[in-house]
Amino acid sequence: MIESFSALFFIILILASFRLTHLIIYDDIAAPLRSLFVTTSIITLENGQQVVQHEVAPKGIKRWLGLLFTCHWCMGIWSSLILILLWLFVPYAIWLLVILAVAGAAAIIETIVLRL
């Protein structure tokens, strides 16, 4: 399976990892999972601006996971590892990677379009 690693597959992995990381860290659908390790609150500043504040557990594995679930750089490493292991050991996992990659590309395009 390693022999089939190509530039196209590398791009698929990049986009799939981006999308999975974003889904876990930011998307509402993963909020119940994040809430096991992170308390999130919205603070309103004096100027009316709202800021999201994350509070992780003070110690132990819950703290480590809380820090992981609030850091897209950290979660990106683990998301990449999970996707590569799926690709290596799970038949047809490539389709999950392709779906995540297409969704990741669509998210990037949507962000660009919204900024135009």
Secondary structure, DSSP 8 states (H G I E B T S, - for coil): -GGG--HHHHHHHHHHHHHHHHHHHT-GGGHHHHTTTEEEEEEE-TTS-EEEEEEE-SSHHHHHHHHHTT-HHHHHHHHHHHHHHHHHHSTTHHHHHHHHHHHHHHHHHHHHHHH-
